[in-house]
Amino acid sequence: MDLAVIGSPEFTLGFQLAGISNITNPENDDEMASSLKSLLNDKNVGIVVIDSAILAALPDRLRNRLSASVTPTVLGIGTEEDTTLRDTIRKAIGVDLWK
C-alpha cells in the first residue's frame, strides 16, 4: 500500500525529498475535496497525510468521512494540535495510548 500526501507545496516538499511520489497540491478548496475523495476510493493508498490546518478547515461532512476511514487511514499533521491520530488508534485498538 502507498502513502499519499496532500497539501500545499510547502507542506509536501519534505515528503517529496524523502522519496514519496504520491503527492497532490490542490490549488483551491474544490480541488482539495475532489482529491481527498479520490484518495479515499483508491485501493492502493493505505495512509493519507494531510496538513492539520487544512483538515480542520474542511466541511464537517468530509472531515467526518475522513476520520471514519480505516483504509486509507487519514493523518493530520502540522504545527497545530490534532487528535486525528489519537482517535484513529483508539478506534482501532480500543485503548487510548496517551493516557
Stockholm file with secondary structure:
# STOCKHOLM 1.0

chainA/1-99         MDLAVIGSPEFTLGFQLAGISNITNPENDDEMASSLKSLLNDKNVGIVVIDSAILAALPDRLRNRLSASVTPTVLGIGTEEDTTLRDTIRKAIGVDLWK
#=GR chainA/1-99 SS CEEEEESCHHHHHHHHHTTCCEEECCSSHHHHHHHHHHHHHCTTEEEEEEEHHHHHHSCHHHHHHHHHCCSSEEEEESSSCCCHHHHHHHHHHSCCTTC
#=GC SS_cons        CEEEEESCHHHHHHHHHTTCCEEECCSSHHHHHHHHHHHHHCTTEEEEEEEHHHHHHSCHHHHHHHHHCCSSEEEEESSSCCCHHHHHHHHHHSCCTTC
//
